[in-house]
Structures are given as structure tokens and as C-alpha cells.
Amino acid sequence: EVQLVQSGDELRTPGASVKISCETSGYTFTDYYIDWVRHDPGQGLEWMGQIDPEDGSTKYAQKFQGRVTFTADASTRTAYVHLNSLKPEDTAVYYCNVEDIYTRRFWGRGTQVTVSS
């Protein structure tokens, strides 16, 4: 069974950075891209980008380029998203997810990031 376990909720001040983890199990880590999206009630669901754990190649949505970094550690089967220069509008729930060969998508539970002074 594919499972994605995300790290806990975070509170940050503007200008700070945050790193969220997504520990995977139940499949071969390098088989599936890992996507990151965020949900803000005002903006809806935003796709941030993805990482290929096999070679570490990444693709970023234009909106997040330069502020977001995806990494993946095959030894711990864990993916990370690092977001810097946080703004209040980055307040959202952040999700990792993967799609298997049957086009089933599996999601982490979400990590609430709150940016407030």
C-alpha cells in the first residue's frame, strides 16, 4: 500500500524559510515522480512542481521558480520541499502526491504552513 507521511504543521514569520518532508512507503521510491501542490482557500489548488527521485531532476511552476527547491533522498525514501522568503500569502496546506502506473494518485495528509508576524 502506497503511503505518504508528511511532517507536522509549521508557523513562520515573513522572510523565513520552511522545509517540509514527505516520507514514502509501499512502492519503489524511484518509480514515480513526486508532485507538490498547495491549497489556499483563496487561490484554490496550485501545482508547485515535481521531482523525479530517480535522477533528482525537477520541474517548477513558474510562480515558484527561484523560491522553491525540491530534493529527494532515496536512502530514506523521503522527498522534501524547501520554500524560502516566505510571505503571508504562502500560508496554505502543502501536499505531496504520487501517481502510479494505474493513474491512481496517492496523497500525504497535508502540512499547514502559516506565515504571520
C-alpha positions as YAML, in Angstrom:
chain: A
units: angstrom
residues:
- id: 1
  name: GLU
  ca: [0.00, 0.00, 0.00]
- id: 2
  name: VAL
  ca: [1.39, 3.35, -1.02]
- id: 3
  name: GLN
  ca: [1.67, 5.76, 1.88]
- id: 4
  name: LEU
  ca: [2.98, 9.30, 2.10]
- id: 5
  name: VAL
  ca: [3.64, 10.70, 5.56]
- id: 6
  name: GLN
  ca: [4.29, 14.41, 5.83]
- id: 7
  name: SER
  ca: [5.94, 16.39, 8.56]
- id: 8
  name: GLY
  ca: [3.98, 18.46, 11.04]
- id: 9
  name: ASP
  ca: [2.43, 21.89, 10.72]
- id: 10
  name: GLU
  ca: [4.71, 24.92, 10.71]
- id: 11
  name: LEU
  ca: [4.46, 28.54, 11.82]
- id: 12
  name: ARG
  ca: [6.90, 31.03, 10.33]
- id: 13
  name: THR
  ca: [7.42, 34.78, 10.22]
- id: 14
  name: PRO
  ca: [7.69, 36.64, 6.91]
- id: 15
  name: GLY
  ca: [11.10, 36.29, 5.29]
- id: 16
  name: ALA
  ca: [11.82, 32.96, 6.94]
- id: 17
  name: SER
  ca: [12.03, 29.58, 5.20]
- id: 18
  name: VAL
  ca: [10.37, 26.22, 5.74]
- id: 19
  name: LYS
  ca: [11.23, 22.66, 4.79]
- id: 20
  name: ILE
  ca: [8.53, 20.01, 4.61]
- id: 21
  name: SER
  ca: [9.23, 16.30, 4.35]
- id: 22
  name: CYS
  ca: [7.25, 13.53, 2.69]
- id: 23
  name: GLU
  ca: [8.27, 10.02, 3.71]
- id: 24
  name: THR
  ca: [7.06, 7.34, 1.31]
- id: 25
  name: SER
  ca: [6.46, 3.61, 1.54]
- id: 26
  name: GLY
  ca: [4.72, 0.82, -0.32]
- id: 27
  name: TYR
  ca: [6.39, 1.23, -3.69]
- id: 28
  name: THR
  ca: [9.79, 1.55, -5.31]
- id: 29
  name: PHE
  ca: [10.80, 5.11, -4.48]
- id: 30
  name: THR
  ca: [12.39, 5.83, -7.83]
- id: 31
  name: ASP
  ca: [9.43, 4.59, -9.87]
- id: 32
  name: TYR
  ca: [7.15, 7.62, -9.54]
- id: 33
  name: TYR
  ca: [7.56, 11.36, -9.78]
- id: 34
  name: ILE
  ca: [6.62, 13.19, -6.61]
- id: 35
  name: ASP
  ca: [4.45, 16.25, -7.09]
- id: 36
  name: TRP
  ca: [3.98, 19.08, -4.67]
- id: 37
  name: VAL
  ca: [0.84, 21.18, -4.58]
- id: 38
  name: ARG
  ca: [-0.61, 23.64, -2.13]
- id: 39
  name: HIS
  ca: [-4.13, 24.60, -1.23]
- id: 40
  name: ASP
  ca: [-5.16, 28.02, -0.13]
- id: 41
  name: PRO
  ca: [-8.89, 28.71, 0.20]
- id: 42
  name: GLY
  ca: [-8.42, 31.97, -1.66]
- id: 43
  name: GLN
  ca: [-6.29, 30.60, -4.54]
- id: 44
  name: GLY
  ca: [-7.51, 27.03, -4.75]
- id: 45
  name: LEU
  ca: [-5.14, 24.19, -5.55]
- id: 46
  name: GLU
  ca: [-1.79, 25.23, -7.01]
- id: 47
  name: TRP
  ca: [0.69, 22.85, -8.58]
- id: 48
  name: MET
  ca: [4.16, 23.80, -7.42]
- id: 49
  name: GLY
  ca: [6.19, 21.30, -9.40]
- id: 50
  name: GLN
  ca: [7.67, 17.83, -9.26]
- id: 51
  name: ILE
  ca: [10.82, 15.83, -8.74]
- id: 52
  name: ASP
  ca: [11.99, 12.61, -10.34]
- id: 53
  name: PRO
  ca: [13.55, 10.68, -7.45]
- id: 54
  name: GLU
  ca: [15.47, 8.51, -9.90]
- id: 55
  name: ASP
  ca: [17.80, 11.27, -11.02]
- id: 56
  name: GLY
  ca: [16.77, 14.28, -8.93]
- id: 57
  name: SER
  ca: [15.59, 16.26, -11.94]
- id: 58
  name: THR
  ca: [12.98, 18.85, -11.10]
- id: 59
  name: LYS
  ca: [10.31, 20.92, -12.73]
- id: 60
  name: TYR
  ca: [8.96, 24.04, -11.07]
- id: 61
  name: ALA
  ca: [5.85, 26.07, -11.76]
- id: 62
  name: GLN
  ca: [6.93, 29.49, -12.94]
- id: 63
  name: LYS
  ca: [5.34, 31.17, -9.95]
- id: 64
  name: PHE
  ca: [7.66, 29.34, -7.57]
- id: 65
  name: GLN
  ca: [10.91, 29.32, -9.53]
- id: 66
  name: GLY
  ca: [13.74, 30.76, -7.52]
- id: 67
  name: ARG
  ca: [12.00, 30.33, -4.18]
- id: 68
  name: VAL
  ca: [11.32, 26.63, -4.05]
- id: 69
  name: THR
  ca: [13.68, 23.66, -4.06]
- id: 70
  name: PHE
  ca: [12.68, 20.00, -4.27]
- id: 71
  name: THR
  ca: [15.00, 17.27, -3.12]
- id: 72
  name: ALA
  ca: [14.69, 13.51, -2.72]
- id: 73
  name: ASP
  ca: [16.70, 11.13, -0.57]
- id: 74
  name: ALA
  ca: [16.47, 7.56, -1.82]
- id: 75
  name: SER
  ca: [18.20, 6.19, 1.27]
- id: 76
  name: THR
  ca: [15.30, 7.36, 3.46]
- id: 77
  name: ARG
  ca: [12.63, 7.30, 0.74]
- id: 78
  name: THR
  ca: [11.85, 10.89, 1.61]
- id: 79
  name: ALA
  ca: [11.14, 13.92, -0.52]
- id: 80
  name: TYR
  ca: [11.45, 17.49, 0.65]
- id: 81
  name: VAL
  ca: [10.22, 20.88, -0.39]
- id: 82
  name: HIS
  ca: [12.09, 23.95, 0.79]
- id: 83
  name: LEU
  ca: [10.39, 27.29, 0.40]
- id: 84
  name: ASN
  ca: [12.28, 30.47, 1.27]
- id: 85
  name: SER
  ca: [11.49, 34.17, 1.58]
- id: 86
  name: LEU
  ca: [8.08, 33.31, 2.96]
- id: 87
  name: LYS
  ca: [5.23, 35.78, 2.62]
- id: 88
  name: PRO
  ca: [1.85, 35.79, 4.34]
- id: 89
  name: GLU
  ca: [0.30, 34.69, 1.04]
- id: 90
  name: ASP
  ca: [2.31, 31.46, 1.27]
- id: 91
  name: THR
  ca: [0.00, 30.43, 4.08]
- id: 92
  name: ALA
  ca: [-1.56, 27.23, 2.79]
- id: 93
  name: VAL
  ca: [-1.72, 23.48, 3.19]
- id: 94
  name: TYR
  ca: [1.10, 21.80, 1.30]
- id: 95
  name: TYR
  ca: [0.73, 18.28, -0.11]
- id: 96
  name: CYS
  ca: [2.99, 15.73, -1.70]
- id: 97
  name: ASN
  ca: [1.48, 13.16, -4.01]
- id: 98
  name: VAL
  ca: [2.41, 10.44, -6.47]
- id: 99
  name: GLU
  ca: [0.61, 8.83, -9.37]
- id: 100
  name: ASP
  ca: [1.15, 5.14, -10.03]
- id: 101
  name: ILE
  ca: [1.08, 3.30, -13.34]
- id: 102
  name: TYR
  ca: [-2.66, 2.78, -12.98]
- id: 103
  name: THR
  ca: [-3.14, 6.56, -12.68]
- id: 104
  name: ARG
  ca: [-4.16, 6.25, -9.07]
- id: 105
  name: ARG
  ca: [-2.97, 9.24, -7.10]
- id: 106
  name: PHE
  ca: [-1.85, 8.96, -3.50]
- id: 107
  name: TRP
  ca: [-1.60, 11.96, -1.20]
- id: 108
  name: GLY
  ca: [0.06, 12.91, 2.02]
- id: 109
  name: ARG
  ca: [-2.20, 14.30, 4.74]
- id: 110
  name: GLY
  ca: [-1.02, 17.84, 4.13]
- id: 111
  name: THR
  ca: [1.16, 20.21, 6.13]
- id: 112
  name: GLN
  ca: [-0.28, 23.52, 7.23]
- id: 113
  name: VAL
  ca: [2.22, 26.36, 6.83]
- id: 114
  name: THR
  ca: [1.20, 29.62, 8.43]
- id: 115
  name: VAL
  ca: [3.22, 32.75, 7.74]
- id: 116
  name: SER
  ca: [2.44, 35.56, 10.14]
- id: 117
  name: SER
  ca: [4.24, 38.28, 12.00]
...
